[in-house]
Amino acid sequence: MQQFNRVVSFIIKYVYAFVSCCYLFLVGFIFSKNRFLINQICINFGLDIKRIRPMISKSKFSEIVNTQLPVKIIKGEGTDGNTSLFELLIINLFVKTFNPNSIFGIGTFDGRTTLNLAINSLPAAKIYTIDLPKADTIPPTLFVTPGDKKYIEKNVTGIRYHNKDEKVLPEKNKIIQLYGDTAKFNFNPYFNKINMVFVDAAHSYEYVLNDSKIALKLLKNGKGIILWHDYDVWDGVTQALNELQQQNSKFNSCFHIEGRV
Ligand SMILES: C[S@@+](CC[C@H](N)C(=O)[O-])C[C@H]1O[C@@H](n2cnc3c(N)ncnc32)[C@H](O)[C@@H]1O
């Protein structure tokens, strides 16, 4: 009986997927979210012709950060949209090695990275983090890829540090949550004050260019650390950073950390 149920369930799914594919290829492709799906199908079957090739040279994280320093990882279990555990470890090692007094995270999401920045930084450090307010109130100004929408449409920004069990963490008080679209937000009060920036908001070429230029202006005297997430993962990130590194002398010294950060 169980075997029979499994077969019936598969037949239903097969027919549903078949009809959905007919719709996708005959009509649905006129919507951008469905074109994204066709792109994903091609990647799944090994055709990835539109990918932008990474041009920034690679470096080992162990040559940049002190890997002997103890780091704390909190809320390590990741969800779709977070950094990997390995990337989180490297970000935390950056904090431990360079001891920034002020950190700016562009793209809060559920706040997992923000919380980790808070618990690994100096007691007096401040962690600013920005995200869009609820999606239906402020739509982003620049182009957003269909793949970004599910992260934008999350229910609560910074949920990882809104949980009651985190109340006891004094480090939570270091976090200053800001809301706005990075293409319109008034960053003036923060320009020239920050020691480290983590860029991980919208992944379109337009937004990565915008956010990277903001990140540079945030740095105190133009000096400090900017980390980007998803280079060589999202085409928009790869293309924008390739271009910045080649065309803007301020970004000449960028490198691509092996293992993705
Ligand atoms: C991939 S998630 C960030 C993940 C997070 N950095 C982490 O490490 O867990 C991207 C976040 O950027 C936010 N975002 C996208 N476009 C934005 C914009 N124009 N301005 C501000 N935040 C934006 C999204 O709402 C989403 O929460």
The ligand as an SDF file (V2000), in Angstrom:
LIG
                    3D

 27 29  0  0  0  0  0  0  0  0999 V2000
   21.5700   37.9790    1.5620 C   0  0  0  0  0  0  0  0  0  0  0  0
   20.7090   38.8970    2.7520 S   0  0  0  0  0  0  0  0  0  0  0  0
   21.9680   39.4130    3.8890 C   0  0  0  0  0  0  0  0  0  0  0  0
   22.5180   38.3020    4.7200 C   0  0  0  0  0  0  0  0  0  0  0  0
   23.2840   38.7810    5.9260 C   0  0  0  0  0  0  0  0  0  0  0  0
   24.3220   39.7020    5.5650 N   0  0  0  0  0  0  0  0  0  0  0  0
   23.8830   37.6030    6.6510 C   0  0  0  0  0  0  0  0  0  0  0  0
   25.1090   37.5130    6.6960 O   0  0  0  0  0  0  0  0  0  0  0  0
   23.1260   36.7700    7.1570 O   0  0  0  0  0  0  0  0  0  0  0  0
   20.4310   40.4270    1.8950 C   0  0  0  0  0  0  0  0  0  0  0  0
   19.6830   41.4510    2.7190 C   0  0  0  0  0  0  0  0  0  0  0  0
   19.8440   42.7200    2.0870 O   0  0  0  0  0  0  0  0  0  0  0  0
   18.6460   43.4250    2.1640 C   0  0  0  0  0  0  0  0  0  0  0  0
   18.5760   44.3930    1.0680 N   0  0  0  0  0  0  0  0  0  0  0  0
   18.3600   44.1360   -0.2340 C   0  0  0  0  0  0  0  0  0  0  0  0
   18.3220   45.2690   -0.9320 N   0  0  0  0  0  0  0  0  0  0  0  0
   18.5390   46.2760   -0.0590 C   0  0  0  0  0  0  0  0  0  0  0  0
   18.5960   47.6850   -0.1810 C   0  0  0  0  0  0  0  0  0  0  0  0
   18.4410   48.2880   -1.3610 N   0  0  0  0  0  0  0  0  0  0  0  0
   18.8080   48.4300    0.9230 N   0  0  0  0  0  0  0  0  0  0  0  0
   18.9670   47.8220    2.1350 C   0  0  0  0  0  0  0  0  0  0  0  0
   18.9300   46.4930    2.3120 N   0  0  0  0  0  0  0  0  0  0  0  0
   18.7070   45.7200    1.2360 C   0  0  0  0  0  0  0  0  0  0  0  0
   17.5710   42.3500    2.0420 C   0  0  0  0  0  0  0  0  0  0  0  0
   16.3470   42.8120    2.5960 O   0  0  0  0  0  0  0  0  0  0  0  0
   18.1900   41.1840    2.7910 C   0  0  0  0  0  0  0  0  0  0  0  0
   17.7590   41.1480    4.1300 O   0  0  0  0  0  0  0  0  0  0  0  0
  1  2  1  0
  2  3  1  0
  2 10  1  0
  3  4  1  0
  4  5  1  0
  5  6  1  0
  5  7  1  0
  7  8  2  0
  7  9  1  0
 10 11  1  0
 11 12  1  0
 11 26  1  0
 12 13  1  0
 13 14  1  0
 13 24  1  0
 14 15  1  0
 14 23  1  0
 15 16  2  0
 16 17  1  0
 17 18  1  0
 17 23  2  0
 18 19  1  0
 18 20  2  0
 20 21  1  0
 21 22  2  0
 22 23  1  0
 24 25  1  0
 24 26  1  0
 26 27  1  0
M  CHG  2   2   1   9  -1
M  END
$$$$
